[in-house]
Amino acid sequence: MEDWAYQAYSHGVPPAPSGRGLTFKAYAGDGAVLLAFDVDEPLREDLAGFAIEYTDPDGKISPVFNRINFQDPVTADTTNKDRRQMATDTKQAPIQKFHWVHFPGDVKPGDFTYRISAMRFRPGTDDQVEPVATEEQTVELMPKQPAKFQLGFTRGYLSSQAYLDRFGGEDFTPDPLTLGSETKDFQDKWRWLGFHGRRLVFDFLDEALEDPGIELDVFAFDLDEPDAIRALEQFGPRLRLFQDNSATHAQKTPEDSRPLELDAIDGVKAKGAQVKTGDFSGLAHSKVFIQRRGDKAVKVLAGSANFSVRGLYAQSNNVFVFDDPQAADLYEQAFRQAWDGESHFRSSEIAAGWLPIESDALPACAVSFAPHKTAAVSLQRLADAIKEAKSSVLFAIMEIGAASGPAMDAIRTLPDRNDLYTFGTTQKLDGDLKVTVPADPDSPFIPFSYLKAKVPHPFRKEIAGGSGQIIHHKFVVVDFNGENPKVYAGSSNLANAESSNGDNLVEFADRDVATKYAVEAIRLIDHYRFRSVQNKATADSPLRLKRRDEGWAKDFFDPASPRSLERTVFVGKPRETG
């Protein structure tokens, strides 16, 4: 999925007709296209998989390559060079699953046309294939005009072949990292790793800097990205910064290492900015920029990404922008409450419940601001949405095991929901939760921890990107292609700490937004699931494509299997029953 193609924007289109036995659907992601396939009963016999090729706006036709094939065994010890050489056109090495997340290699604004072919084993062979049905769909990528709402993701791909191919596995950040670090040699890496999320952050800052009538209010948690801090310094007295001063961002004794956030505070103060610090009795955990013209807020940026090197370049994160005064004003009310009366925040009107963002130019959404009197003020709504899900729950959540509260309780019930397709990634799993591996698909949790067990060179140094989280998202997607799609995203860790942390959580009731988050969830699932499978492969049991008599698709057509539910949910068909 992830290694030799790069990201694009797309818009979903309806499923292609299945008159020839093949159905597929393209879903719009931020920089990724989710392709979902299915075949009718007559094509299931001898099905070898699916071939994919695409035509870019210049008319260039390119195949999609598979990382495994029928002939070459892959094990945990297979080198990166060998894996690269094994890449095979899907016309010879078809995709043996019913979806694929694709990153076009050369992204230009315009139409990309995908050709999907159902491939069968040729009679009398067990590893030679031929097409039996082909469908085409066209998607528009990279719309030129930014909308009033924008959503972007970071790549979080330090552990990818693509990063190795482009940058050789070299360090992704200056060592040591200081606010005076020279970043010129890292710009190409940072643009690639930070992708659309980074671009939204710096476009927001640049736009505000260029307009002398704009002032900037900032909630910051981790704050150590040198270029971002240098931009903040340029605002001078036009900047108000509310910076977290919880334990990781405060120097308790002279012997403690000095957090870079303290240097950032000194730097912006020296240029005339106003700064306050606090922790709401927990964490000042929001990551928010607000553009303000006088007393009127006009635009706001939020999400899960800290304004830090790790937040933008090592971690998987999301960033969203509301170019709308009503949305910006709600965030500005939260900022003013924190600025003028942090100790009274949880009892304030702004923290009392969900607040609708009502604008025809924006997706349907509402926002809540923490800390609340109880975490249930915001999290019960998410818990109820999970309980009421009809077809799927997808997620990427930093930590599940040790967290508590109504949302986490609902998430912990997901392994028992046989009526749903539920899957996701998480950084930390503690307690009694099951861990998903392909041999145990009934559990919906894929942890990051197995990447640390055996990491091939040259990822040994880069894989963690330093200490801390890699899966840093905090989002849940409910019924992304159903009748009532919803997403919950923001800075909130979705746990009971919402009674003590300064946070924001947004509910999006919008199909396009839900689809983009769903594609991101599936992207991460596929990326780390493949690494898990490869990590377990041995010389006696290598990873390769299944031949005719090995029945690769059997579980996908067994109504009792979660893989069958995956197939039908992704393509948007009703669940099959036995």
C-alpha positions in Angstrom: 0.0 0.0 0.0 2.5 2.5 1.2 5.9 2.2 -0.4 6.3 3.5 -3.9 3.5 6.0 -4.6 2.8 9.3 -3.1 -0.3 11.1 -1.9 -3.1 12.8 -3.8 -6.5 14.3 -3.1 -9.6 12.6 -4.5 -13.4 12.6 -4.5 -15.4 9.5 -4.0 -17.7 8.2 -6.8 -20.5 5.7 -6.8 -19.7 2.0 -7.3 -19.2 0.9 -10.8 -22.0 -1.3 -12.2 -21.5 -5.0 -11.7 -23.0 -6.2 -15.0 -19.8 -8.0 -15.8 -19.5 -9.4 -12.3 -17.0 -6.9 -10.9 -18.0 -4.0 -8.6 -15.6 -1.4 -7.3 -15.9 1.9 -5.5 -13.4 4.8 -5.1 -13.4 6.8 -1.8 -11.9 10.2 -1.3 -9.1 10.5 1.2 -6.8 13.3 2.0 -3.9 12.4 -0.3 -5.1 8.8 -0.8 -7.6 6.9 -2.8 -9.4 3.9 -1.2 -10.4 1.4 -3.9 -12.9 -1.3 -2.8 -13.7 -4.4 -4.9 -16.1 -7.3 -5.0 -17.1 -10.0 -7.5 -20.4 -11.7 -8.2 -20.8 -15.5 -7.6 -19.7 -16.6 -11.1 -16.3 -14.9 -10.8 -15.4 -16.3 -7.4 -14.1 -19.6 -8.7 -10.4 -19.5 -9.4 -10.2 -15.8 -8.4 -6.5 -14.8 -8.2 -7.0 -11.2 -7.0 -7.2 -7.8 -8.6 -5.0 -5.8 -10.9 -4.9 -2.0 -10.7 -3.6 0.6 -13.2 -4.3 4.3 -13.5 -4.0 7.1 -16.0 -2.9 10.5 -14.8 -4.0 13.9 -16.1 -1.2 13.9 -18.7 -2.4 10.6 -20.1 0.4 8.6 -18.7 -0.7 5.0 -17.8 1.0 3.4 -14.7 0.6 0.1 -13.1 0.2 -0.4 -9.3 2.9 -2.7 -8.0 2.5 -5.5 -5.4 5.2 -5.9 -2.7 4.8 -9.7 -2.9 4.4 -12.1 -5.7 3.9 -15.8 -6.4 7.6 -16.8 -6.7 9.7 -14.8 -4.2 9.4 -15.7 -0.5 9.5 -12.8 1.9 10.5 -13.3 5.6 11.3 -11.0 8.5 15.0 -11.2 7.3 14.3 -10.1 3.7 16.3 -6.9 3.0 14.8 -3.7 1.9 16.7 -3.9 -1.4 15.3 -7.4 -2.0 11.8 -6.3 -1.3 12.1 -3.4 -3.7 13.3 -5.8 -6.4 10.3 -8.1 -5.8 7.8 -5.4 -6.6 5.7 -6.8 -9.4 2.9 -5.3 -11.7 -0.4 -6.4 -10.2 -1.3 -7.8 -13.7 1.2 -10.6 -12.8 1.0 -10.3 -9.0 -2.6 -9.3 -8.2 -3.8 -7.8 -4.9 -5.2 -10.7 -2.8 -7.6 -8.7 -0.8 -10.8 -6.7 -1.5 -9.5 -3.2 -1.0 -6.4 -1.1 -1.7 -5.2 2.3 -0.6 -3.3 4.0 -3.4 -1.0 6.9 -3.6 -0.4 8.1 -7.2 3.2 8.5 -7.9 3.1 11.9 -9.7 0.2 14.0 -8.4 -1.1 16.8 -10.6 -4.4 18.6 -10.5 -6.9 16.9 -12.7 -8.6 13.5 -13.4 -7.1 10.2 -12.6 -8.7 7.2 -14.1 -8.5 3.8 -12.4 -8.8 0.5 -14.2 -9.6 -2.5 -11.9 -9.5 -6.0 -13.3 -10.6 -9.1 -11.6 -7.9 -11.7 -12.3 -8.3 -15.5 -12.4 -5.8 -18.3 -12.6 -5.3 -19.5 -16.1 -6.6 -23.0 -16.7 -3.9 -25.6 -16.0 -1.7 -23.2 -14.0 -1.4 -22.3 -10.3 0.4 -18.9 -10.6 -0.4 -17.5 -14.0 -3.3 -15.1 -14.2 -5.5 -13.3 -16.7 -8.3 -10.7 -16.5 -11.9 -11.8 -16.5 -13.7 -8.5 -15.9 -12.5 -4.9 -15.9 -14.2 -1.6 -14.8 -13.0 2.0 -14.9 -13.7 5.0 -12.7 -12.4 8.6 -12.8 -11.7 10.7 -9.7 -10.6 14.3 -9.6 -7.4 14.8 -7.6 -6.0 18.0 -6.0 -8.8 20.6 -6.3 -7.2 24.0 -6.9 -9.5 26.1 -4.8 -9.3 25.7 -1.0 -12.6 25.2 0.7 -13.8 27.0 3.8 -13.1 23.7 5.6 -9.8 22.0 5.0 -8.5 18.7 6.4 -4.9 17.4 6.3 -2.9 14.5 7.6 0.7 14.0 8.3 2.3 10.9 6.8 3.7 9.3 9.9 5.9 7.2 7.5 9.4 7.1 9.0 9.0 3.3 8.9 8.2 3.2 5.2 10.2 2.0 2.1 9.2 5.3 0.5 11.1 7.3 3.1 14.1 5.1 2.7 14.0 5.5 -1.1 13.8 9.2 -0.9 16.1 10.1 2.0 18.2 7.0 2.8 17.0 6.5 6.3 19.0 9.5 7.6 18.1 11.4 10.7 14.8 13.3 10.3 15.7 16.1 12.8 18.7 18.1 13.9 20.7 16.5 16.8 20.6 18.1 19.2 17.3 19.9 18.5 17.4 23.5 19.6 15.3 26.5 18.6 18.4 27.8 16.9 18.8 24.7 14.8 19.6 25.1 11.2 16.7 23.4 9.3 17.6 24.0 5.7 18.9 20.5 5.2 15.7 19.0 6.6 13.1 21.0 4.6 12.5 18.3 1.9 12.1 15.6 4.5 9.8 17.7 6.6 7.6 18.7 3.6 7.3 15.0 2.7 6.7 13.7 6.2 4.4 16.5 7.3 2.6 16.5 4.0 -0.8 18.3 4.0 -1.0 18.7 7.8 2.2 20.6 7.9 1.2 22.7 4.9 -2.0 23.8 6.6 0.0 24.9 9.7 2.5 27.0 7.8 0.0 28.4 5.3 -2.1 29.5 8.3 0.9 31.2 9.9 2.1 32.8 6.6 -1.3 34.1 5.8 -1.6 35.8 9.2 1.9 37.2 9.1 1.3 38.8 5.7 -1.8 40.7 7.0 -0.7 43.3 9.6 -4.3 43.6 10.7 -4.4 40.0 11.9 -3.5 39.0 15.5 -2.9 35.4 16.5 -4.1 33.6 19.6 -2.4 30.2 20.3 -3.1 27.2 22.5 0.1 25.1 22.6 1.1 21.9 24.3 4.4 20.5 22.7 6.0 23.5 21.0 9.5 22.9 19.6 9.4 23.1 15.8 12.1 25.7 15.1 10.5 27.2 12.0 7.1 27.5 13.6 8.5 29.2 16.6 10.5 31.6 14.4 7.2 32.4 12.6 5.5 33.0 16.0 8.3 35.4 17.0 7.6 37.5 13.9 4.1 38.3 15.2 5.6 40.4 18.0 2.9 42.0 20.1 0.3 40.6 17.7 0.7 37.2 19.5 -1.0 35.8 22.6 0.3 32.4 23.6 -1.3 30.1 26.2 1.3 27.5 26.8 1.0 24.3 28.8 3.2 24.2 31.9 2.5 20.7 33.1 5.4 18.5 34.2 7.0 17.8 30.8 7.0 21.5 29.9 8.3 22.9 33.2 11.8 23.0 34.7 11.2 22.0 38.3 14.8 22.2 39.5 18.0 23.7 38.1 19.3 20.1 37.4 16.3 19.3 35.2 16.8 19.4 31.4 15.3 22.6 30.1 12.2 22.0 28.0 12.3 23.8 24.6 8.9 25.2 25.4 10.6 27.5 27.9 13.0 28.8 25.3 10.0 29.3 22.9 8.3 31.4 25.6 11.4 33.5 26.1 11.8 34.0 22.4 8.3 35.3 21.7 8.3 37.4 24.8 11.5 39.1 23.7 9.6 40.1 20.5 6.7 41.6 22.5 4.2 38.7 22.6 1.9 38.2 25.6 2.3 34.8 27.2 0.4 32.9 29.9 0.9 29.4 31.1 -1.4 26.9 32.8 -2.4 23.3 33.0 -6.2 23.3 34.0 -5.1 20.9 36.8 -4.1 18.4 34.2 -2.8 19.4 30.8 -3.3 22.4 28.5 -3.6 20.0 25.7 -5.2 21.9 22.8 -3.2 22.6 19.6 -5.0 25.7 18.2 -4.2 28.8 16.1 -6.9 31.5 16.0 -6.7 34.4 13.5 -8.3 37.5 15.0 -9.0 40.9 13.5 -9.5 43.2 16.5 -12.1 41.5 18.7 -13.5 39.4 15.9 -12.1 35.9 15.3 -12.1 35.0 11.7 -10.3 31.7 11.2 -9.1 28.8 13.3 -6.8 25.8 13.0 -7.0 22.8 15.3 -6.6 19.0 15.4 -4.3 16.4 17.0 -0.9 17.7 15.8 1.4 19.5 18.2 3.5 22.3 16.8 6.6 20.2 17.3 9.1 18.2 15.3 7.6 14.9 16.4 4.0 16.1 16.0 4.4 17.1 12.4 7.1 14.7 11.1 7.2 11.5 13.2 3.7 11.0 14.3 0.4 10.2 12.5 -1.8 13.3 13.1 -4.6 15.4 11.6 -5.1 19.1 11.2 -8.2 20.9 10.2 -9.0 24.6 9.4 -12.4 26.4 9.7 -12.3 29.6 7.6 -15.4 30.8 9.2 -16.1 33.5 11.8 -18.7 31.6 13.7 -16.5 28.5 14.2 -13.5 30.7 15.0 -15.5 32.7 17.6 -16.3 29.5 19.5 -12.6 28.7 19.8 -11.9 32.3 20.7 -14.4 32.2 23.5 -12.5 29.2 24.9 -9.2 31.0 24.5 -10.6 34.1 26.3 -11.9 32.0 29.2 -8.6 30.3 29.6 -6.7 33.6 29.3 -8.9 35.5 31.8 -10.1 32.7 34.1 -8.4 29.4 33.6 -9.4 28.2 37.1 -13.1 28.7 36.3 -13.0 27.0 32.9 -14.7 23.8 33.8 -17.7 25.7 35.3 -17.9 28.2 32.4 -20.6 28.3 29.8 -18.1 27.4 27.0 -17.4 24.1 28.7 -21.0 23.1 29.5 -21.8 21.0 26.4 -21.7 20.6 22.7 -21.9 23.8 20.6 -23.2 23.6 17.0 -21.1 25.2 14.3 -23.8 26.5 11.9 -22.6 27.6 8.5 -23.7 26.5 5.0 -20.0 26.8 3.9 -18.9 24.1 6.4 -19.6 20.5 7.0 -22.2 19.8 9.6 -20.4 19.8 12.9 -20.3 20.7 16.6 -17.5 21.3 19.1 -17.0 20.8 22.8 -14.3 22.4 25.0 -12.7 20.8 28.1 -12.1 20.6 30.9 -15.8 19.9 31.9 -17.4 19.2 35.2 -17.4 15.6 34.1 -15.8 13.9 31.1 -19.2 12.6 30.0 -20.2 16.1 28.9 -18.3 15.5 25.7 -17.6 11.7 25.7 -21.0 10.3 26.2 -22.0 11.6 22.8 -19.2 9.7 21.2 -20.0 6.6 23.3 -23.6 6.7 22.1 -22.5 7.0 18.5 -20.3 3.9 18.8 -23.2 2.0 20.5 -25.6 3.0 17.7 -23.2 2.2 14.8 -24.9 0.1 12.1 -22.0 -1.1 9.8 -18.5 0.0 10.9 -16.3 1.7 13.5 -12.8 2.7 12.4 -10.3 4.5 14.6 -6.8 5.6 15.4 -6.3 6.3 19.0 -3.1 7.0 20.9 -3.9 5.0 23.9 -6.7 2.6 24.8 -5.6 0.2 27.5 -5.1 2.4 30.5 -7.7 5.0 29.5 -11.1 5.2 31.1 -14.5 6.8 30.6 -17.7 6.3 28.5 -16.0 6.4 25.1 -13.3 3.9 26.1 -15.8 1.7 27.6 -17.8 1.7 24.3 -14.6 1.0 22.3 -13.8 -2.0 24.6 -17.1 -3.6 23.7 -16.2 -3.6 19.9 -14.7 -7.1 19.9 -18.1 -8.4 20.9 -20.0 -6.6 18.1 -20.2 -9.3 15.4 -22.7 -7.1 13.5 -20.0 -4.4 12.8 -16.7 -4.2 10.9 -14.4 -2.7 13.6 -10.7 -2.1 13.2 -8.1 0.5 14.2 -4.6 1.3 15.3 -3.4 2.3 18.8 0.0 3.0 20.3 -0.7 1.5 23.7 -2.7 -1.5 24.8 -2.6 -2.5 28.4 -4.8 -4.6 30.7 -6.9 -7.4 29.3 -7.5 -6.1 25.7 -6.8 -8.5 22.9 -4.2 -7.7 20.2 -5.1 -8.1 16.6 -3.0 -10.2 14.3 -4.2 -11.6 11.0 -4.6 -15.0 12.5 -7.0 -13.5 15.1 -9.1 -11.0 13.1 -12.0 -11.0 15.6 -10.1 -8.4 17.7 -10.2 -4.9 16.3 -7.0 -3.6 17.9 -3.7 -3.4 16.1 -0.9 -2.1 18.3 2.3 -0.3 17.3 4.4 -2.3 19.7 5.3 -5.2 17.4 7.3 -2.8 15.3 9.8 -2.6 18.1 10.3 -6.4 18.3 12.4 -6.7 15.1 13.0 -3.7 12.9 15.1 -4.2 9.8 18.0 -1.9 9.0 17.9 1.1 8.3 14.7 1.7 10.3 16.2 0.6 13.6 17.2 4.2 14.4 14.3 6.0 12.7 11.4 3.7 13.6 10.4 5.5 16.9 11.5 9.0 15.7 12.8 9.5 19.3 10.9 8.7 22.4 7.1 9.1 22.6 4.1 8.3 20.5 3.9 7.4 16.8 0.2 6.8 16.6 -0.9 10.2 17.9 -4.3 10.5 16.3 -7.4 10.6 18.5 -10.3 9.9 16.1 -13.2 7.6 15.7 -15.3 7.1 12.5 -18.7 5.6 12.7 -20.5 4.3 9.6 -18.3 6.2 7.1 -20.3 5.0 4.1 -23.6 4.4 5.9 -26.7 6.6 6.3 -25.5 8.6 9.2 -21.7 8.9 9.1 -19.9 10.6 12.0 -16.3 11.5 13.0 -15.0 12.6 16.4 -11.6 14.2 16.3 -9.5 16.9 17.9 -7.0 17.1 20.7 -9.0 15.1 23.2 -7.5 11.7 24.2 -11.2 10.5 24.5 -10.8 9.5 28.2 -11.8 10.7 31.6 -9.0 13.2 31.7 -11.4 15.6 30.0 -12.5 16.6 33.5 -8.9 18.1 34.0 -7.4 18.7 30.6 -7.8 21.7 28.4 -9.0 20.1 25.1 -11.3 20.4 22.1 -13.3 17.7 20.4 -15.3 18.1 17.2 -18.2 16.0 15.9 -18.4 16.0 12.1 -21.7 14.6 10.7 -20.5 14.8 7.1 -19.9 12.0 4.5 -16.9 13.6 2.9 -15.1 14.3 6.2 -16.0 10.8 7.5 -14.6 9.2 4.3 -11.3 11.1 4.6 -10.8 9.9 8.2 -11.9 6.4 7.3 -9.3 6.2 4.5 -6.7 7.4 7.0 -7.7 4.7 9.4 -7.5 2.0 6.8 -4.2 3.4 5.5 -2.7 3.0 9.0 -4.3 -0.4 9.5 -2.9 -1.8 6.2 0.5 -0.2 6.8 1.1 -1.8 10.2 -0.8 -5.0 9.5 1.5 -5.8 6.6 4.5 -5.1 8.8 3.1 -7.5 11.4 2.6 -10.3 8.9 6.1 -9.8 7.4 7.6 -9.7 10.9 6.2 -13.1 11.6 7.2 -14.7 8.3 9.9 -17.4 8.4 11.8 -19.5 5.9 9.4 -22.4 6.7 6.4 -20.2 6.4 7.3 -17.2 4.1 5.0 -14.5 2.9 4.0 -14.7 -0.8 0.9 -14.7 -2.9 -1.4 -17.7 -2.6 -1.6 -20.1 -5.5 -4.8 -21.6 -7.0 -5.1 -24.5 -4.5 -4.4 -22.4 -1.4 -7.8 -20.7 -1.3 -6.8 -17.1 -0.5 -10.3 -15.7 -0.8 -12.1 -18.4 1.2 -12.6 -16.4 4.4 -13.7 -13.3 2.4 -16.7 -15.3 1.1 -17.5 -17.0 4.5 -20.4 -15.0 6.0 -19.2 -16.0 9.5 -15.7 -14.5 8.9 -14.8 -10.8 9.7 -13.1 -10.8 6.4 -16.4 -11.2 4.6 -17.7 -8.2 6.5 -14.7 -6.2 5.5 -15.4 -7.0 1.9 -19.0 -6.0 1.9 -18.7 -3.0 4.1 -15.9 -1.4 2.1 -17.7 -1.8 -1.2 -21.0 -0.6 0.3 -23.0 -3.8 0.0 -25.4 -5.3 2.5 -23.8 -7.9 4.8 -24.1 -11.5 3.5 -25.6 -14.2 5.7 -25.0 -17.9 5.6 
